[in-house]
């Protein structure tokens, strides 16, 4: 890494000479922000996943979904905010370190974090990829963090914290964020751990039986599954009507009515659930898509969770 850093600094000397009294060179700032953002995201992911090494459910910050927890309650929304805060803290910390070490000055926590936050939101709510968001942040930081004369912008708030309080806040904020996200995950440990593309079903009018997704218990305690109900569905051509069990794994011809069962820690319903899907609304031009299932379960009380499908069920008539 030191050789790469030296090469970047050498390549940027011409730009620095041209802007000796202005903002740092574009290549220099871009490189260190981009690298710092990726390292910060890595460290943030490790910090959020740390409870899983103790057998405790943890927030998945690198899953296929836009946000770690489905937005079906205020608690889930707060848990997603906690995950975002922990990731923002880690990325801001590393980017500030790289800039202050190799570019100069002491970048403001506020301006650096705000720039990275906007880039992250663009990645979440637009078609921008994670790499594109990091590149966007790298371009923007040169103007948001540094002034025209090359100095760093001061914190925008006049009541700045003392060094001791800033250090305490820098430790307390991520600890509380990771703690809240972990606490929510402990009581909402169910997820779909299947892989692959969406499952496209054949058109028709009669009911269709398909093997359900492997619902995974990522927590450290057993979960009693009380029921599986429709989740988020789109269109008129496909709906979940009923759920049964498969005594013979994967054999949909020998199914039994649903009955509560216990899902042990780190275990999943591997091909032991069958879904009865209605295709009654399947008419020419109609479509249908099932994105999730709502699971009722007992874990410190009766709860529900929206389990998002990694292989959504789709139909085009």
C-alpha positions, 0 to 999 in steps of 0.5 A: 500500500505504501508504494501505491500511496507514493505513486499517487503522490508523485502523479499528483505533484503537477496538480499540486504545483498548479494549485499551491495556494488553492485546493489539494490536487484532484487525484490526491483527494479522490484516491484517498477518499475512495480508499478510505471509504472502502476501508471504512465500509469494511471496518463498519461491516466487521463491527456490526457483524461482531456479535455473530461471532458470539452466536448472537444475531447481528445486522447484515450490512452487506446483504442484497436488500437496500436496508438490513431490516424490512421497513414494516415497523418503527423499530425496524426503521430505527434499527436501519438508521442505527446500522447507517449511523454505525457505517457512516461513523466508520467511513467518516473516521477512516476518510478523515484519517487518510486525508489528514495524514496524506493530504493535510489539514484536519477535515471537519467531522461534520462536512466530511460526514455530511458529504459521505452521507449524501453519497450513501443515500444516493447509493441506497435510493438511486441506481448508483452502485456502492463504487459509484457512491464512493467515487461521488464522495471522492469528487465532492469532498474536494469542494465541501471539506476544503476551501478555495485557499486549500485550508479545511472548513471549520466545524459549522457549529460554534459550540464545538466539543472539547477533545475529551468530549469529542472522543467520548462521543466518537466511542459512545455513538457507534457503540449505541448504534451497534447495540441497538441494531444488534438488540433488534436483530436478536428478536428478529433473527429470521431471514431467507438464506436462499441464492439465485435469481427470481423463480419464474412460474408458469402461467395458468389458472389453477392453484400451484404448489411450490417449495417454500424458501429456506427460512433461516434462524440466525439467532442464538435461541430457538424460535417457535414458528406459529404461522406463515402469511402473505407478505408484500405482493404485487399484481393480480396474477399471483397470491399466497393462499396457504402454507403446508408442511412437507414430512418428506423434504421437497415432496410437494405431493405428500403435504400436511396442514401447517402446524407450529414447529420449532426452528433451532439456532443456525437452522433453516426450513430446508425444503420442508415448507410448501406454498399454495399459490393462487393463479386465478388472476392470471389473464393475458397481460397480467403479472404477479410478484411475491417479494416476502412472507410474513412469519409469526413466531414466539421469541420472548413473546409473539412477534411478526417479521417480514421475511424478504425473499432472495428469490421472489416468485414471479409470473407473467401471463 
